[in-house]
Amino acid sequence: MKTNDWICNIQAGDKESFRHFYEAYADYAIRTAYTITRNREMAKDAVQETFIRVYRQISSYNPALPFDPWFYRILTNECLRLLKKEAPLSKFEHPDLENDPSLAEQSFDHLSVLYDTIQSLDDAHRIPLILKYIKGFSEKEIADILELNHNTVKSRLFKGRKRLKEQLDLTEMEADS
């Protein structure tokens, strides 16, 4: 069964379709939420609240539009809400993504420096980069998800890539010395 079929069935009140939808989306949602929040418990809370909101607001979803940006906008907003609520604590957390096997489908050993560098970026640049290069959303979809102007997203992606490159170059120079 495809996502559109699940959505139609969920809108009609079919709880079994919601269970299938949850099973299909939960792992990706947890990974995305963890990457945004950098905190496993906060990610779980964000995903739980996201699925509750999706269930309650499914009638407002327009099936003529793609579902994933709608879903990830809710997830991202929930992550940002929790980050704002926990702001003083989250600034001091530095997770080690490559050593968390529950997040990985494959080994991230060769990507550890990249992930650490992405995680060190500020939220305004880190989150659009995650949505673009890890989740595969278009700039327009990212603008919809983050409720930003398309040009703002383009600018943040450009600056984020630039900062990422600068940090990776600096890390490489430190490793060479």
Accessible surface in RSA format (square Angstrom, percent):
REM  Atomic radii and reference values for relative SASA: ProtOr
REM  Chains: A
REM  Algorithm: Lee & Richards
REM  Probe-radius: 1.40
REM  Slices: 20
REM RES _ NUM      All-atoms   Total-Side   Main-Chain    Non-polar    All polar
REM                ABS   REL    ABS   REL    ABS   REL    ABS   REL    ABS   REL
RES MET A   1   141.42  73.2  68.84  45.6  72.58 172.8  80.41  68.4  61.01  80.8
RES LYS A   2   158.31  77.2 152.76  93.7   5.54  13.2 101.71  91.6  56.59  60.3
RES THR A   3    34.25  24.4  30.79  31.2   3.46   8.3  13.34  17.9  20.91  31.6
RES ASN A   4    92.66  63.9  90.44  87.4   2.22   5.3  24.13  58.1  68.54  66.2
RES ASP A   5    70.87  49.6  68.70  68.4   2.17   5.1  11.62  27.4  59.25  59.1
RES TRP A   6    32.09  12.9  32.09  15.5   0.00   0.0  30.79  16.4   1.30   2.1
RES ILE A   7     1.35   0.8   1.35   1.0   0.00   0.0   1.35   1.0   0.00   0.0
RES CYS A   8    69.72  52.7  62.35  69.5   7.37  17.3  23.50  59.5  46.23  49.8
RES ASN A   9    45.62  31.5  44.71  43.2   0.91   2.2   3.34   8.0  42.28  40.9
RES ILE A  10     6.45   3.7   0.66   0.5   5.78  13.9   0.98   0.7   5.47  14.8
RES GLN A  11    66.51  37.2  34.01  24.9  32.49  77.4  18.23  38.8  48.27  36.6
RES ALA A  12    90.53  83.2  46.85  72.3  43.68  99.4  59.58  83.9  30.96  82.0
RES GLY A  13    49.82  61.4   0.00   N/A  49.82  61.4  31.07  85.3  18.75  42.0
RES ASP A  14    57.14  40.0  48.05  47.8   9.09  21.5  23.83  56.1  33.32  33.2
RES LYS A  15   150.85  73.6 142.36  87.3   8.50  20.2  85.88  77.3  64.97  69.2
RES GLU A  16    86.15  49.5  81.85  61.9   4.31  10.3  44.34  85.8  41.82  34.1
RES SER A  17     3.11   2.6   2.78   3.7   0.32   0.7   0.18   0.4   2.93   4.1
RES PHE A  18    36.95  18.5  36.95  22.9   0.00   0.0  36.95  22.4   0.00   0.0
RES ARG A  19   109.40  45.9 105.10  53.6   4.31  10.3  63.07  86.2  46.34  28.1
RES HIS A  20    68.18  37.3  65.53  45.6   2.64   6.8  40.12  41.3  28.06  32.6
RES PHE A  21     0.00   0.0   0.00   0.0   0.00   0.0   0.00   0.0   0.00   0.0
RES TYR A  22    96.04  44.8  96.04  54.6   0.00   0.0  56.90  42.8  39.14  48.3
RES GLU A  23    99.40  57.1  75.91  57.4  23.49  55.9  39.69  76.8  59.71  48.8
RES ALA A  24    41.57  38.2  20.36  31.4  21.20  48.2  31.65  44.6   9.91  26.3
RES TYR A  25    24.19  11.3  23.96  13.6   0.23   0.6  17.29  13.0   6.90   8.5
RES ALA A  26    11.95  11.0  11.93  18.4   0.02   0.0  11.95  16.8   0.00   0.0
RES ASP A  27    90.39  63.3  88.28  87.9   2.11   5.0  13.19  31.1  77.20  77.0
RES TYR A  28   109.84  51.3 109.75  62.4   0.09   0.2  68.69  51.6  41.14  50.7
RES ALA A  29     0.00   0.0   0.00   0.0   0.00   0.0   0.00   0.0   0.00   0.0
RES ILE A  30    37.31  21.2  37.31  27.8   0.00   0.0  37.31  26.9   0.00   0.0
RES ARG A  31    60.49  25.4  59.58  30.4   0.91   2.2  37.11  50.7  23.38  14.2
RES THR A  32     2.98   2.1   0.13   0.1   2.85   6.8   2.78   3.7   0.20   0.3
RES ALA A  33     0.00   0.0   0.00   0.0   0.00   0.0   0.00   0.0   0.00   0.0
RES TYR A  34    16.26   7.6  16.09   9.2   0.17   0.4   0.89   0.7  15.37  19.0
RES THR A  35    13.29   9.5  13.29  13.5   0.00   0.0   0.54   0.7  12.75  19.3
RES ILE A  36     0.15   0.1   0.00   0.0   0.15   0.4   0.00   0.0   0.15   0.4
RES THR A  37     1.85   1.3   0.00   0.0   1.85   4.4   0.00   0.0   1.85   2.8
RES ARG A  38    43.23  18.2  39.77  20.3   3.46   8.2   4.35   5.9  38.88  23.6
RES ASN A  39    32.18  22.2  28.67  27.7   3.52   8.5   4.02   9.7  28.16  27.2
RES ARG A  40    68.77  28.9  63.76  32.5   5.01  11.9  41.35  56.5  27.42  16.6
RES GLU A  41   108.83  62.5 108.24  81.9   0.58   1.4  60.71 117.4  48.12  39.3
RES MET A  42    15.31   7.9  12.12   8.0   3.19   7.6  14.81  12.6   0.50   0.7
RES ALA A  43     0.00   0.0   0.00   0.0   0.00   0.0   0.00   0.0   0.00   0.0
RES LYS A  44    93.71  45.7  89.31  54.8   4.40  10.5  50.47  45.4  43.24  46.1
RES ASP A  45    77.10  54.0  72.97  72.6   4.13   9.8  14.21  33.4  62.90  62.7
RES ALA A  46     0.00   0.0   0.00   0.0   0.00   0.0   0.00   0.0   0.00   0.0
RES VAL A  47     4.13   2.7   4.13   3.7   0.00   0.0   4.13   3.6   0.00   0.0
RES GLN A  48   113.87  63.7 107.41  78.5   6.46  15.4  33.34  71.0  80.53  61.1
RES GLU A  49    49.16  28.2  48.55  36.7   0.61   1.5   8.01  15.5  41.16  33.6
RES THR A  50     0.00   0.0   0.00   0.0   0.00   0.0   0.00   0.0   0.00   0.0
RES PHE A  51     8.67   4.3   8.50   5.3   0.17   0.4   8.67   5.3   0.00   0.0
RES ILE A  52    62.99  35.8  59.09  44.0   3.90   9.4  62.75  45.2   0.25   0.7
RES ARG A  53    83.78  35.2  83.53  42.6   0.25   0.6   9.57  13.1  74.21  45.0
RES VAL A  54     0.00   0.0   0.00   0.0   0.00   0.0   0.00   0.0   0.00   0.0
RES TYR A  55    87.37  40.8  79.94  45.5   7.43  19.3  65.53  49.2  21.84  26.9
RES ARG A  56   181.19  76.1 149.68  76.3  31.51  75.0  53.31  72.9 127.88  77.5
RES GLN A  57    74.63  41.7  71.45  52.2   3.18   7.6  23.66  50.4  50.97  38.7
RES ILE A  58    10.56   6.0  10.56   7.9   0.00   0.0  10.56   7.6   0.00   0.0
RES SER A  59    97.11  82.1  70.37  93.9  26.73  61.6  46.20  98.4  50.90  71.3
RES SER A  60    83.00  70.1  49.51  66.1  33.49  77.2  52.44 111.7  30.56  42.8
RES TYR A  61     8.89   4.1   3.58   2.0   5.30  13.8   3.13   2.4   5.75   7.1
RES ASN A  62    73.33  50.6  66.85  64.6   6.48  15.6  23.08  55.6  50.25  48.6
RES PRO A  63    79.48  57.9  61.26  55.8  18.21  66.2  61.56  50.8  17.92 111.4
RES ALA A  64    91.76  84.4  49.54  76.4  42.22  96.0  61.63  86.8  30.13  79.8
RES LEU A  65   107.39  59.8 103.70  74.2   3.69   9.3 104.87  73.7   2.51   6.8
RES PRO A  66    84.71  61.7  69.08  63.0  15.64  56.8  81.56  67.3   3.15  19.6
RES PHE A  67    11.05   5.5   5.06   3.1   6.00  15.6   5.06   3.1   6.00  17.2
RES ASP A  68    57.95  40.6  55.86  55.6   2.08   4.9  11.17  26.3  46.78  46.7
RES PRO A  69    11.87   8.7  11.35  10.3   0.52   1.9  11.62   9.6   0.25   1.6
RES TRP A  70    31.53  12.7  30.14  14.6   1.39   3.3  15.07   8.0  16.46  26.7
RES PHE A  71     0.00   0.0   0.00   0.0   0.00   0.0   0.00   0.0   0.00   0.0
RES TYR A  72     8.97   4.2   8.97   5.1   0.00   0.0   4.03   3.0   4.93   6.1
RES ARG A  73    62.20  26.1  62.20  31.7   0.00   0.0   4.57   6.2  57.63  34.9
RES ILE A  74    18.18  10.3  15.50  11.5   2.68   6.5  17.39  12.5   0.79   2.1
RES LEU A  75     0.00   0.0   0.00   0.0   0.00   0.0   0.00   0.0   0.00   0.0
RES THR A  76     0.00   0.0   0.00   0.0   0.00   0.0   0.00   0.0   0.00   0.0
RES ASN A  77    57.01  39.3  51.54  49.8   5.47  13.2  23.30  56.1  33.71  32.6
RES GLU A  78     2.94   1.7   1.73   1.3   1.21   2.9   0.86   1.7   2.08   1.7
RES CYS A  79     0.00   0.0   0.00   0.0   0.00   0.0   0.00   0.0   0.00   0.0
RES LEU A  80    61.30  34.1  57.62  41.2   3.67   9.2  58.04  40.8   3.25   8.8
RES ARG A  81   107.18  45.0  99.06  50.5   8.12  19.3  61.72  84.3  45.46  27.6
RES LEU A  82    14.41   8.0  14.41  10.3   0.00   0.0  14.41  10.1   0.00   0.0
RES LEU A  83    16.23   9.0  14.86  10.6   1.37   3.4  15.06  10.6   1.17   3.1
RES LYS A  84   172.22  84.0 154.31  94.7  17.91  42.6 102.96  92.7  69.26  73.8
RES LYS A  85   138.68  67.7 105.83  64.9  32.85  78.2  71.02  63.9  67.66  72.1
RES GLU A  86    52.13  29.9  50.72  38.4   1.41   3.3  12.11  23.4  40.02  32.7
RES ALA A  87    34.87  32.1  33.88  52.3   0.99   2.2  34.87  49.1   0.00   0.0
RES PRO A  88    92.54  67.4  85.84  78.2   6.70  24.4  91.65  75.7   0.89   5.5
RES LEU A  89   114.21  63.6 111.14  79.5   3.07   7.7 111.87  78.6   2.34   6.3
RES SER A  90    15.34  13.0  13.64  18.2   1.69   3.9   4.64   9.9  10.70  15.0
RES LYS A  91   147.86  72.1 125.88  77.2  21.98  52.3  76.67  69.0  71.19  75.8
RES PHE A  92   161.40  80.7 139.99  86.7  21.41  55.7 141.37  85.7  20.03  57.3
RES GLU A  93    55.62  31.9  50.73  38.4   4.88  11.6  31.80  61.5  23.81  19.4
RES HIS A  94   156.21  85.4 124.25  86.4  31.96  81.8  89.49  92.2  66.72  77.6
RES PRO A  95    27.41  20.0   7.19   6.6  20.21  73.5  18.94  15.6   8.47  52.6
RES ASP A  96    65.20  45.7  53.58  53.3  11.62  27.5  31.41  73.9  33.79  33.7
RES LEU A  97    10.90   6.1  10.08   7.2   0.82   2.1  10.08   7.1   0.82   2.2
RES GLU A  98    39.58  22.7  22.58  17.1  17.00  40.5   6.65  12.9  32.92  26.9
RES ASN A  99   100.97  69.6  75.74  73.2  25.22  60.7  29.35  70.6  71.61  69.2
RES ASP A 100    28.57  20.0  25.81  25.7   2.76   6.5  12.77  30.1  15.80  15.8
RES PRO A 101   113.80  82.9  96.46  87.9  17.34  63.0 103.17  85.2  10.63  66.1
RES SER A 102    75.50  63.8  39.95  53.3  35.55  81.9  50.81 108.2  24.69  34.6
RES LEU A 103    12.46   6.9  11.19   8.0   1.27   3.2  11.22   7.9   1.24   3.3
RES ALA A 104    31.57  29.0  12.24  18.9  19.33  44.0  12.24  17.2  19.33  51.2
RES GLU A 105   134.77  77.4  93.54  70.8  41.22  98.2  40.70  78.7  94.07  76.8
RES GLN A 106   128.36  71.8 116.37  85.1  11.99  28.5  39.26  83.6  89.10  67.6
RES SER A 107    69.05  58.4  49.30  65.8  19.76  45.5  53.51 113.9  15.55  21.8
RES PHE A 108    38.77  19.4  37.42  23.2   1.35   3.5  37.42  22.7   1.35   3.9
RES ASP A 109   103.65  72.6  89.99  89.6  13.66  32.3  33.25  78.2  70.40  70.2
RES HIS A 110   144.43  78.9 106.71  74.2  37.72  96.5  88.84  91.6  55.58  64.7
RES LEU A 111    54.24  30.2  53.85  38.5   0.39   1.0  54.24  38.1   0.00   0.0
RES SER A 112    22.84  19.3  22.59  30.1   0.25   0.6   3.03   6.5  19.81  27.7
RES VAL A 113    75.17  49.5  73.65  66.7   1.52   3.7  74.74  64.9   0.42   1.1
RES LEU A 114    58.13  32.4  56.48  40.4   1.66   4.2  56.48  39.7   1.66   4.5
RES TYR A 115    29.83  13.9  29.73  16.9   0.10   0.3  13.04   9.8  16.79  20.7
RES ASP A 116    66.10  46.3  58.31  58.0   7.79  18.4  27.72  65.2  38.38  38.3
RES THR A 117    11.24   8.0   7.48   7.6   3.76   8.9   5.25   7.0   5.99   9.1
RES ILE A 118    14.34   8.2  14.34  10.7   0.00   0.0  14.34  10.3   0.00   0.0
RES GLN A 119    13.52   7.6   9.68   7.1   3.84   9.2   9.34  19.9   4.19   3.2
RES SER A 120    79.68  67.3  42.21  56.3  37.47  86.3  46.71  99.5  32.97  46.2
RES LEU A 121    11.20   6.2   6.95   5.0   4.25  10.7   9.39   6.6   1.80   4.9
RES ASP A 122    66.83  46.8  52.86  52.6  13.97  33.0  49.48 116.5  17.35  17.3
RES ASP A 123    55.29  38.7  49.02  48.8   6.27  14.8  20.53  48.3  34.76  34.7
RES ALA A 124    37.88  34.8  28.54  44.0   9.34  21.2  35.39  49.8   2.49   6.6
RES HIS A 125    16.15   8.8  16.15  11.2   0.00   0.0  13.16  13.6   3.00   3.5
RES ARG A 126     0.84   0.4   0.84   0.4   0.00   0.0   0.00   0.0   0.84   0.5
RES ILE A 127     4.78   2.7   4.78   3.6   0.00   0.0   4.78   3.4   0.00   0.0
RES PRO A 128     0.96   0.7   0.96   0.9   0.00   0.0   0.96   0.8   0.00   0.0
RES LEU A 129     5.03   2.8   3.77   2.7   1.26   3.2   4.09   2.9   0.94   2.5
RES ILE A 130     0.93   0.5   0.29   0.2   0.63   1.5   0.91   0.7   0.02   0.1
RES LEU A 131     0.00   0.0   0.00   0.0   0.00   0.0   0.00   0.0   0.00   0.0
RES LYS A 132    56.80  27.7  50.47  31.0   6.32  15.0  16.96  15.3  39.84  42.4
RES TYR A 133   122.53  57.2  90.52  51.5  32.01  83.3  82.55  62.0  39.98  49.3
RES ILE A 134    73.33  41.7  43.69  32.5  29.64  71.4  47.04  33.9  26.28  71.3
RES LYS A 135    50.63  24.7  24.60  15.1  26.03  62.0  11.32  10.2  39.31  41.9
RES GLY A 136    61.24  75.5   0.00   N/A  61.24  75.5  30.05  82.5  31.19  69.9
RES PHE A 137    14.28   7.1  12.30   7.6   1.98   5.1  12.55   7.6   1.72   4.9
RES SER A 138    50.34  42.5  44.73  59.7   5.60  12.9  44.90  95.6   5.44   7.6
RES GLU A 139    45.06  25.9  42.92  32.5   2.15   5.1   9.32  18.0  35.74  29.2
RES LYS A 140   133.99  65.4 132.37  81.2   1.62   3.9 101.79  91.6  32.20  34.3
RES GLU A 141    45.36  26.0  45.36  34.3   0.00   0.0  12.01  23.2  33.35  27.2
RES ILE A 142     0.00   0.0   0.00   0.0   0.00   0.0   0.00   0.0   0.00   0.0
RES ALA A 143     7.08   6.5   5.90   9.1   1.17   2.7   6.09   8.6   0.99   2.6
RES ASP A 144    56.96  39.9  52.47  52.2   4.49  10.6  12.10  28.5  44.85  44.7
RES ILE A 145     0.02   0.0   0.00   0.0   0.02   0.0   0.02   0.0   0.00   0.0
RES LEU A 146    24.79  13.8   9.22   6.6  15.57  39.1   9.51   6.7  15.28  41.1
RES GLU A 147   121.18  69.6  88.82  67.2  32.36  77.0  37.03  71.6  84.14  68.7
RES LEU A 148    51.67  28.8  35.11  25.1  16.56  41.6  41.40  29.1  10.26  27.6
RES ASN A 149    94.59  65.2  78.05  75.4  16.54  39.8  30.29  72.9  64.30  62.1
RES HIS A 150    74.35  40.6  69.63  48.4   4.73  12.1  50.37  51.9  23.98  27.9
RES ASN A 151   101.75  70.2  97.39  94.1   4.36  10.5  27.67  66.6  74.08  71.6
RES THR A 152    46.73  33.2  41.80  42.4   4.93  11.7  23.12  31.0  23.61  35.7
RES VAL A 153     0.00   0.0   0.00   0.0   0.00   0.0   0.00   0.0   0.00   0.0
RES LYS A 154    96.53  47.1  92.28  56.6   4.25  10.1  43.05  38.7  53.49  57.0
RES SER A 155    45.71  38.6  37.27  49.7   8.43  19.4  31.93  68.0  13.78  19.3
RES ARG A 156    69.05  29.0  69.05  35.2   0.00   0.0   7.09   9.7  61.96  37.6
RES LEU A 157     0.48   0.3   0.48   0.3   0.00   0.0   0.48   0.3   0.00   0.0
RES PHE A 158   126.74  63.4 125.97  78.0   0.77   2.0 125.97  76.4   0.77   2.2
RES LYS A 159    99.13  48.4  98.81  60.6   0.31   0.7  48.43  43.6  50.70  54.0
RES GLY A 160     0.00   0.0   0.00   N/A   0.00   0.0   0.00   0.0   0.00   0.0
RES ARG A 161    93.49  39.3  88.57  45.1   4.92  11.7  44.57  60.9  48.92  29.6
RES LYS A 162   114.18  55.7 107.79  66.1   6.39  15.2  57.65  51.9  56.53  60.2
RES ARG A 163    97.49  40.9  96.97  49.4   0.52   1.2  26.62  36.4  70.87  42.9
RES LEU A 164    24.05  13.4  24.05  17.2   0.00   0.0  24.05  16.9   0.00   0.0
RES LYS A 165   130.52  63.7 127.21  78.0   3.32   7.9 100.04  90.0  30.48  32.5
RES GLU A 166    91.53  52.5  83.72  63.3   7.81  18.6  43.22  83.6  48.31  39.4
RES GLN A 167    76.30  42.7  75.90  55.5   0.40   1.0   5.95  12.7  70.35  53.4
RES LEU A 168    53.13  29.6  49.39  35.3   3.75   9.4  49.69  34.9   3.44   9.3
RES ASP A 169    60.88  42.6  59.50  59.2   1.38   3.3  22.30  52.5  38.58  38.5
RES LEU A 170    81.40  45.3  80.96  57.9   0.45   1.1  81.13  57.0   0.28   0.7
RES THR A 171    49.42  35.1  48.46  49.1   0.96   2.3  32.81  44.1  16.61  25.1
RES GLU A 172   111.30  63.9 106.04  80.2   5.26  12.5  31.29  60.5  80.01  65.3
RES MET A 173   119.86  62.1 114.20  75.6   5.66  13.5  75.20  63.9  44.66  59.2
RES GLU A 174   114.05  65.5  96.58  73.1  17.46  41.6  41.62  80.5  72.42  59.1
RES ALA A 175    83.20  76.5  45.21  69.8  37.99  86.4  57.70  81.3  25.51  67.6
RES ASP A 176   118.14  82.8  81.50  81.1  36.63  86.6  32.00  75.3  86.13  85.9
RES SER A 177   124.33 105.1  59.98  80.0  64.35 148.2  78.19 166.5  46.14  64.6
END  Absolute sums over single chains surface
CHAIN  1 A    10283.7       8720.8       1562.9       5617.4       4666.3
END  Absolute sums over all chains
TOTAL         10283.7       8720.8       1562.9       5617.4       4666.3
